[in-house]
Amino acid sequence: MENKNLAAVILAAGRGTRMKSDRSKVLHELCGAPMGRYPVHAARAVGADPIVMVIGHDPENVRNVFSSEKIGFVLQHDQLGTGHALLCVENVLGGFAGSLLLLCGDVPLLTPESLANLVEHHRTRQAAVTVLTVHQPDPRGYGRIIRQGEEVFRIVEEKDADEEEKRITEVNTGIYIFETPLVFDLLHSLSNDNAQGEYYLTDTVQMARDRGHRVCAVSVAERQEVIGINDRVQLAQAETVLRRRINETHMRNGVTLVDPEVTYIENGVEIGADTIIHPHVHLHGKTVIGSHCVIEPGAVIHDTRIADRVHIKASSVIERSEIGEDSQIGPMAHLRPGTVLRGHNKIGNFVETKKADIGLRSKASHLTYLGDSEIGADVNIGCGTITCNYDGVGKHKTIIEDQVFVGSDTQFVAPVHIGRNSLIGAGSTITRDVPPDALALSRAEQKNIEGWRLRERKKKTEDK
């Protein structure tokens, strides 16, 4: 969305002592993203540019986490209230003239639709200040909105409200849109002559009216959008709301979630139509899942690309891998980072892969470890096969060409190269390259001692 002359400031300086954490509050995650990213993305969705984040506690970590967002940062050295926090950005905005959207880094559930409504309301009324409000059935602890019609006269804090004002259910959310440079003129006139010794942003409302400017308010429809996160309980509550939104979006886009209440999909995951996701599945990071897939209960998938018609069976774990079309994984398989399945593959129960590139139609059905390996097309890996890729100092590669048949209980001691269409006998330990079309065997000679068990049993009986 393009929105000329709209800037945004996100207040994110607080430590959040009730979180009981060493980290800044805005770094705590919701559905796989730091809390502060949600207001940044909401502001960008309504066309705000520039976007500036006011930081204070743990500033270096906050800068590092949000460095990819292409936003500005301002350090609030002293925590002197919300008015002081906004004033800190005056120089950074470099003479910006237009509308200034003020958001809170710990209010992550506000939607772009509600922000767009706020901006439109502010501009169509030609207001100097517009306050986003919400109607709370129990307004205790909130600043009350004193207004007549659309215009706001002042915001009264609970401790200063009389009995009639305390009955007002419309309260301040702490989210505003101001006109600049007026707001900075107002902020320079603020006083900190109060019990907290802080500069209150709410005081700018009456100051603006006293100077003859219009102050308006618009209410958000859903109360949950303006929930502030102050402790771990509220963090979990917000996660539930956000997860429900994410899941509903996928379902409306044609994905079946068998039980959405216990399906955990992070923000940013992509899923194709007609895919079925069973309960207790966790989809993380930049995972992309194609169409007509089935993900069975308990699967955990991180940063993985999955093509169409893939079946992930129960309790499989997949990390930073690529899965080709029409493949089957699991149950209880573990695909570690760097695994690539080219398509039509079968990776069965208790199979583990790592940095394994596995060609078309190749399969490892059970109880196998394939690490640092390159496996061609139409290869059968027998049960109990191991690529011995680590010699205690470095990792080495196993290469298996097309159409190789690997018997059960085989160990490949890397580096080793297995030629096309060869057969590896069961129970072999392969330490040298195998040429194409060959049979490779590596077994100790079997020795049978007839009657040994009977003699041993008799000996034990006599000893008693």
C-alpha positions as CSV (number, residue, x, y, z in Angstrom):
1,M,0.0,0.0,0.0
2,E,1.3,3.4,-0.9
3,N,0.6,6.2,1.6
4,K,2.3,9.5,1.1
5,N,3.6,11.5,4.0
6,L,3.0,8.8,6.6
7,A,5.8,7.9,9.1
8,A,5.6,5.5,12.0
9,V,7.3,5.4,15.4
10,I,7.4,2.2,17.4
11,L,8.0,2.5,21.2
12,A,10.2,-0.4,22.2
13,A,12.5,1.0,24.9
14,G,11.1,-0.9,27.9
15,R,12.7,-3.8,29.6
16,G,9.4,-5.4,30.7
17,T,10.2,-6.3,34.2
18,R,7.2,-8.5,34.6
19,M,8.5,-10.7,31.8
20,K,11.2,-11.8,34.3
21,S,13.8,-11.9,31.5
22,D,17.2,-10.5,30.6
23,R,15.9,-9.8,27.1
24,S,14.1,-6.7,25.9
25,K,10.3,-7.3,25.9
26,V,10.0,-6.8,22.1
27,L,12.4,-9.7,21.4
28,H,10.1,-12.4,23.0
29,E,8.7,-14.5,20.2
30,L,5.1,-14.9,19.0
31,C,4.5,-17.6,16.3
32,G,8.2,-17.7,15.4
33,A,8.8,-13.9,15.1
34,P,9.9,-11.4,17.7
35,M,7.0,-9.4,19.2
36,G,8.2,-6.1,17.9
37,R,8.2,-7.3,14.3
38,Y,4.4,-7.3,14.1
39,P,3.9,-3.6,14.6
40,V,6.7,-2.9,12.1
41,H,5.0,-5.0,9.5
42,A,1.6,-3.5,10.2
43,A,3.0,0.0,9.8
44,R,4.7,-1.0,6.5
45,A,1.4,-2.6,5.3
46,V,-0.3,0.8,5.5
47,G,2.5,2.5,3.7
48,A,4.4,4.1,6.5
49,D,7.9,5.3,5.5
50,P,10.1,6.0,7.3
51,I,9.7,3.7,10.3
52,V,11.7,4.4,13.5
53,M,12.0,2.2,16.6
54,V,12.7,3.8,19.9
55,I,14.9,1.4,21.9
56,G,16.4,1.4,25.4
57,H,17.0,-1.8,27.2
58,D,19.4,-4.3,25.5
59,P,19.8,-2.0,22.5
60,E,22.5,-3.9,20.6
61,N,20.4,-7.1,20.6
62,V,17.3,-5.2,19.5
63,R,19.2,-3.6,16.6
64,N,20.7,-6.9,15.5
65,V,17.3,-8.7,15.5
66,F,15.5,-6.0,13.6
67,S,18.4,-5.0,11.3
68,S,16.9,-6.8,8.3
69,E,13.7,-4.7,8.6
70,K,15.3,-1.6,7.2
71,I,14.1,0.7,9.9
72,G,15.7,3.5,11.9
73,F,16.6,3.3,15.5
74,V,16.7,5.9,18.3
75,L,18.1,5.2,21.7
76,Q,16.1,6.6,24.7
77,H,18.9,6.8,27.3
78,D,16.6,7.7,30.2
79,Q,13.1,6.3,30.6
80,L,11.2,9.5,31.1
81,G,7.8,8.5,29.8
82,T,6.0,8.1,26.4
83,G,6.1,11.8,25.6
84,H,9.9,11.8,26.0
85,A,10.2,8.7,24.0
86,L,8.4,10.2,21.0
87,L,10.4,13.4,21.3
88,C,13.6,11.4,20.9
89,V,12.8,10.8,17.2
90,E,12.4,14.5,16.3
91,N,16.0,14.9,14.9
92,V,16.0,11.5,13.2
93,L,12.9,12.2,11.1
94,G,14.8,15.1,9.6
95,G,12.0,17.7,9.2
96,F,9.4,15.2,8.1
97,A,6.0,16.9,7.6
98,G,2.9,14.8,7.5
99,S,1.1,12.2,9.6
100,L,3.0,10.3,12.3
101,L,1.7,6.9,13.4
102,L,2.7,6.0,17.0
103,L,2.6,2.3,17.8
104,C,3.7,0.2,20.8
105,G,6.2,-2.6,20.3
106,D,4.4,-4.7,22.9
107,V,1.0,-4.5,21.1
108,P,1.5,-7.1,18.4
109,L,-2.0,-8.1,17.4
110,L,-3.2,-4.8,15.8
111,T,-4.1,-5.5,12.2
112,P,-3.2,-3.5,9.1
113,E,-6.9,-3.1,8.4
114,S,-7.5,-1.4,11.8
115,L,-4.5,0.9,11.2
116,A,-5.7,1.8,7.7
117,N,-9.1,2.7,9.2
118,L,-7.3,4.9,11.8
119,V,-5.3,6.7,9.1
120,E,-8.3,7.3,6.9
121,H,-10.4,8.6,9.9
122,H,-7.7,11.0,10.9
123,R,-7.2,12.4,7.4
124,T,-10.9,12.7,6.4
125,R,-11.6,14.6,9.6
126,Q,-8.5,16.8,9.1
127,A,-7.5,16.1,12.7
128,A,-4.3,17.1,14.4
129,V,-4.4,14.1,16.7
130,T,-6.5,10.9,16.5
131,V,-6.5,8.4,19.3
132,L,-7.2,4.7,18.8
133,T,-9.6,3.6,21.5
134,V,-11.3,0.4,22.6
135,H,-14.5,-0.2,24.7
136,Q,-13.6,-2.3,27.8
137,P,-16.4,-3.8,29.9
138,D,-14.0,-3.5,32.9
139,P,-12.1,-0.2,32.2
140,R,-10.2,-0.2,35.6
141,G,-6.6,0.9,35.2
142,Y,-7.1,2.5,31.8
143,G,-7.2,6.2,30.8
144,R,-10.8,7.2,30.0
145,I,-11.7,9.0,26.8
146,I,-13.7,12.2,27.4
147,R,-15.3,13.2,24.2
148,Q,-18.3,14.8,22.6
149,G,-19.3,13.1,19.3
150,E,-16.2,12.5,17.3
151,E,-14.0,15.0,19.1
152,V,-12.0,14.2,22.1
153,F,-11.5,16.8,24.9
154,R,-9.0,15.0,27.1
155,I,-7.8,11.6,28.4
156,V,-8.3,11.2,32.1
157,E,-6.2,8.6,34.0
158,E,-7.9,6.4,36.5
159,K,-6.4,8.1,39.6
160,D,-7.6,11.5,38.4
161,A,-11.1,10.4,37.3
162,D,-14.2,11.3,39.2
163,E,-17.0,8.7,39.7
164,E,-18.8,9.6,36.6
165,E,-15.7,9.5,34.5
166,K,-14.8,6.1,35.9
167,R,-18.0,4.7,34.5
168,I,-16.8,5.5,30.9
169,T,-15.9,2.2,29.1
170,E,-14.0,3.8,26.2
171,V,-10.3,3.8,27.0
172,N,-7.0,4.8,25.5
173,T,-4.9,2.1,23.8
174,G,-1.7,4.2,23.6
175,I,-1.8,4.2,19.8
176,Y,-2.1,7.6,18.0
177,I,-1.7,9.4,14.8
178,F,-0.4,13.0,15.0
179,E,0.3,15.7,12.5
180,T,3.9,16.9,12.4
181,P,5.6,19.2,13.1
182,L,2.8,20.1,15.5
183,V,3.3,17.1,17.7
184,F,6.9,18.0,18.4
185,D,5.8,21.6,19.4
186,L,3.4,20.0,21.8
187,L,6.0,17.7,23.2
188,H,8.4,20.5,23.9
189,S,5.7,22.1,26.0
190,L,5.1,19.0,28.2
191,S,5.7,19.1,31.9
192,N,6.9,16.3,34.1
193,D,5.4,17.8,37.2
194,N,3.7,14.6,38.4
195,A,4.2,11.8,40.8
196,Q,6.2,9.7,38.3
197,G,8.3,12.6,37.0
198,E,7.5,11.6,33.5
199,Y,6.4,13.3,30.3
200,Y,2.9,11.9,29.5
201,L,1.9,11.7,25.8
202,T,-1.7,11.8,26.9
203,D,-1.3,15.4,27.9
204,T,-0.8,16.4,24.2
205,V,-4.5,15.8,23.6
206,Q,-5.8,18.6,25.7
207,M,-2.9,20.8,24.7
208,A,-3.8,20.4,21.1
209,R,-7.4,21.3,21.8
210,D,-6.4,24.3,23.8
211,R,-4.5,25.5,20.7
212,G,-7.6,25.2,18.6
213,H,-6.8,21.9,16.8
214,R,-9.2,19.1,16.2
215,V,-8.7,15.9,18.2
216,C,-10.6,12.7,17.2
217,A,-10.9,9.2,18.3
218,V,-11.8,6.0,16.5
219,S,-12.5,2.7,18.2
220,V,-11.0,-0.7,17.2
221,A,-13.7,-3.3,16.7
222,E,-11.9,-6.3,18.4
223,R,-10.5,-5.8,21.9
224,Q,-7.9,-8.4,21.4
225,E,-6.1,-6.4,18.8
226,V,-4.9,-3.9,21.4
227,I,-3.8,-6.3,24.1
228,G,-0.5,-5.2,25.6
229,I,2.0,-7.9,26.5
230,N,3.4,-7.4,30.0
231,D,4.1,-10.9,31.2
232,R,4.4,-14.5,30.1
233,V,0.7,-15.2,30.6
234,Q,-0.3,-12.4,28.2
235,L,2.4,-13.6,25.8
236,A,0.8,-17.0,25.7
237,Q,-2.6,-15.5,25.3
238,A,-1.4,-13.4,22.3
239,E,0.2,-16.5,20.8
240,T,-3.2,-18.3,20.9
241,V,-4.9,-15.4,19.1
242,L,-2.2,-15.1,16.5
243,R,-2.0,-18.8,15.9
244,R,-5.8,-18.9,15.4
245,R,-5.6,-16.1,12.8
246,I,-2.8,-17.9,11.0
247,N,-4.6,-21.2,10.9
248,E,-7.9,-19.6,9.7
249,T,-6.0,-17.9,6.9
250,H,-4.6,-21.3,5.7
251,M,-8.0,-23.0,6.0
252,R,-9.7,-20.3,4.0
253,N,-7.0,-20.8,1.4
254,G,-7.9,-24.4,0.9
255,V,-5.8,-26.2,3.5
256,T,-7.4,-28.8,5.8
257,L,-6.4,-28.6,9.5
258,V,-7.9,-31.6,11.2
259,D,-7.8,-29.9,14.6
260,P,-6.6,-26.2,14.3
261,E,-6.6,-25.7,18.1
262,V,-3.6,-28.0,18.4
263,T,-1.8,-27.2,15.1
264,Y,1.2,-24.9,15.4
265,I,2.0,-23.0,12.2
266,E,4.4,-20.0,12.4
267,N,3.9,-16.7,10.7
268,G,5.4,-16.9,7.2
269,V,4.9,-20.6,6.5
270,E,3.3,-21.3,3.1
271,I,1.0,-24.3,2.4
272,G,-0.7,-25.3,-0.9
273,A,-4.3,-26.1,-1.4
274,D,-5.7,-29.5,-0.6
275,T,-2.9,-30.3,1.8
276,I,-4.1,-32.0,5.0
277,I,-2.4,-31.2,8.3
278,H,-3.1,-33.5,11.2
279,P,-3.0,-32.5,14.9
280,H,0.1,-31.7,16.9
281,V,2.1,-30.7,13.7
282,H,4.7,-27.9,14.2
283,L,5.6,-25.9,11.1
284,H,8.4,-23.4,11.6
285,G,10.4,-20.7,9.9
286,K,10.4,-20.4,6.1
287,T,8.8,-23.8,5.5
288,V,6.9,-24.1,2.1
289,I,4.6,-27.0,1.6
290,G,3.1,-27.9,-1.8
291,S,-0.4,-29.0,-2.7
292,H,-2.1,-32.4,-2.0
293,C,0.4,-33.3,0.8
294,V,-0.4,-35.1,4.0
295,I,1.4,-34.2,7.2
296,E,0.6,-36.8,9.9
297,P,0.4,-36.1,13.7
298,G,3.5,-35.0,15.6
299,A,5.6,-34.0,12.6
300,V,8.0,-31.1,13.2
301,I,9.3,-29.3,10.2
302,H,11.8,-26.4,10.1
303,D,12.8,-24.2,7.1
304,T,12.0,-26.9,4.6
305,R,10.7,-26.8,1.0
306,I,8.2,-29.7,0.3
307,A,6.9,-30.3,-3.2
308,D,3.4,-31.6,-4.2
309,R,1.9,-34.9,-3.1
310,V,4.4,-35.6,-0.3
311,H,3.4,-37.7,2.6
312,I,5.1,-37.0,5.9
313,K,4.3,-39.7,8.3
314,A,3.8,-39.5,12.1
315,S,6.5,-38.1,14.4
316,S,9.1,-37.3,11.7
317,V,11.5,-34.4,12.1
318,I,12.7,-32.4,9.1
319,E,15.2,-29.5,9.2
320,R,16.4,-27.2,6.4
321,S,15.8,-29.8,3.7
322,E,14.2,-30.1,0.2
323,I,11.7,-32.8,-0.5
324,G,10.8,-33.6,-4.1
325,E,7.3,-34.5,-5.3
326,D,5.5,-37.8,-4.5
327,S,7.9,-38.7,-1.7
328,Q,7.1,-40.5,1.5
329,I,8.9,-39.7,4.8
330,G,8.7,-41.7,8.0
331,P,7.2,-42.5,10.4
332,M,9.8,-41.3,12.9
333,A,12.4,-40.3,10.3
334,H,14.9,-37.5,10.9
335,L,16.0,-35.4,7.9
336,R,18.7,-33.1,9.1
337,P,20.0,-30.0,7.4
338,G,21.2,-30.3,3.9
339,T,19.1,-33.3,2.9
340,V,17.8,-33.2,-0.7
341,L,15.3,-35.7,-2.0
342,R,14.9,-35.4,-5.8
343,G,11.4,-36.9,-5.9
344,H,9.5,-40.2,-5.7
345,N,11.7,-41.2,-2.7
346,K,10.9,-43.3,0.3
347,I,12.6,-42.5,3.6
348,G,11.2,-44.9,6.1
349,N,11.0,-45.4,9.9
350,F,14.1,-44.6,12.0
351,V,16.1,-43.4,9.0
352,E,18.4,-40.4,9.6
353,T,19.9,-38.3,6.8
354,K,22.3,-35.3,6.9
355,K,23.8,-33.5,3.9
356,A,22.5,-36.3,1.7
357,D,21.5,-35.7,-1.9
358,I,19.2,-38.6,-2.9
359,G,18.2,-39.2,-6.5
360,L,14.9,-40.0,-8.1
361,R,13.1,-43.1,-6.9
362,S,15.8,-44.0,-4.5
363,K,14.7,-45.4,-1.1
364,A,16.0,-46.2,2.4
365,S,13.1,-47.9,4.1
366,H,14.3,-48.4,7.6
367,L,17.0,-48.2,10.3
368,T,19.6,-46.4,8.2
369,Y,22.0,-43.4,8.6
370,L,23.0,-41.5,5.4
371,G,25.4,-38.6,6.1
372,D,27.6,-36.6,3.7
373,S,26.4,-38.7,0.8
374,E,25.5,-38.4,-2.9
375,I,23.1,-41.1,-4.0
376,G,21.9,-41.5,-7.6
377,A,18.6,-42.6,-9.0
378,D,16.9,-46.0,-8.4
379,V,19.1,-46.9,-5.5
380,N,17.9,-49.3,-2.8
381,I,19.5,-48.8,0.6
382,G,19.0,-51.9,2.8
383,C,18.1,-51.9,6.4
384,G,20.9,-51.0,8.9
385,T,23.1,-49.3,6.3
386,I,25.5,-46.7,7.7
387,T,27.7,-44.2,5.9
388,C,30.8,-43.9,8.2
389,N,31.5,-40.3,7.3
390,Y,33.5,-39.0,10.3
391,D,37.0,-40.3,11.1
392,G,37.4,-38.2,14.3
393,V,39.0,-35.3,12.5
394,G,37.0,-34.5,9.3
395,K,33.9,-35.5,7.4
396,H,34.1,-37.6,4.2
397,K,31.7,-38.2,1.4
398,T,30.1,-41.4,0.1
399,I,29.0,-41.5,-3.6
400,I,26.6,-44.1,-4.8
401,E,25.8,-44.1,-8.5
402,D,22.4,-45.0,-10.1
403,Q,20.8,-48.4,-9.8
404,V,22.9,-49.7,-7.0
405,F,21.5,-52.3,-4.6
406,V,22.8,-52.1,-1.1
407,G,22.2,-55.2,1.1
408,S,21.3,-54.9,4.7
409,D,23.8,-54.1,7.5
410,T,26.3,-52.5,5.2
411,Q,28.9,-49.9,6.3
412,F,30.4,-47.5,3.8
413,V,33.7,-46.2,5.3
414,A,34.1,-42.8,3.5
415,P,35.5,-41.6,1.3
416,V,34.2,-44.3,-1.0
417,H,32.7,-44.3,-4.5
418,I,30.2,-47.1,-5.6
419,G,29.8,-47.5,-9.3
420,R,26.6,-47.8,-11.3
421,N,24.5,-51.0,-11.2
422,S,26.7,-52.6,-8.6
423,L,25.4,-54.9,-5.8
424,I,26.7,-54.7,-2.2
425,G,26.3,-57.9,-0.3
426,A,24.5,-57.8,3.0
427,G,26.8,-57.4,6.1
428,S,29.7,-55.9,4.1
429,T,32.1,-53.2,5.3
430,I,33.1,-51.3,2.2
431,T,36.4,-49.5,2.5
432,R,37.4,-49.2,-1.2
433,D,35.7,-48.0,-4.4
434,V,33.5,-50.5,-6.2
435,P,33.4,-50.5,-10.0
436,P,30.2,-50.4,-12.0
437,D,28.2,-53.7,-12.4
438,A,30.3,-55.4,-9.7
439,L,29.4,-57.5,-6.7
440,A,31.1,-56.3,-3.6
441,L,31.4,-58.6,-0.5
442,S,33.3,-58.1,2.7
443,R,32.7,-60.8,5.3
444,A,34.7,-63.0,7.6
445,E,34.6,-66.7,6.8
446,Q,31.8,-68.5,8.6
447,K,32.9,-71.3,10.9
448,N,30.4,-73.9,12.2
449,I,31.4,-76.0,15.2
450,E,29.0,-79.0,15.3
451,G,27.7,-80.1,18.7
452,W,29.2,-77.2,20.6
453,R,25.9,-76.2,22.3
454,L,25.3,-79.7,23.6
455,R,28.8,-80.1,25.0
456,E,28.6,-76.7,26.7
457,R,25.2,-77.6,28.3
458,K,26.6,-80.9,29.6
459,K,29.6,-79.2,31.0
460,K,27.5,-76.7,33.0
461,T,25.3,-79.5,34.4
462,E,28.3,-81.4,35.6
463,D,29.8,-78.3,37.2
464,K,26.7,-78.0,39.4
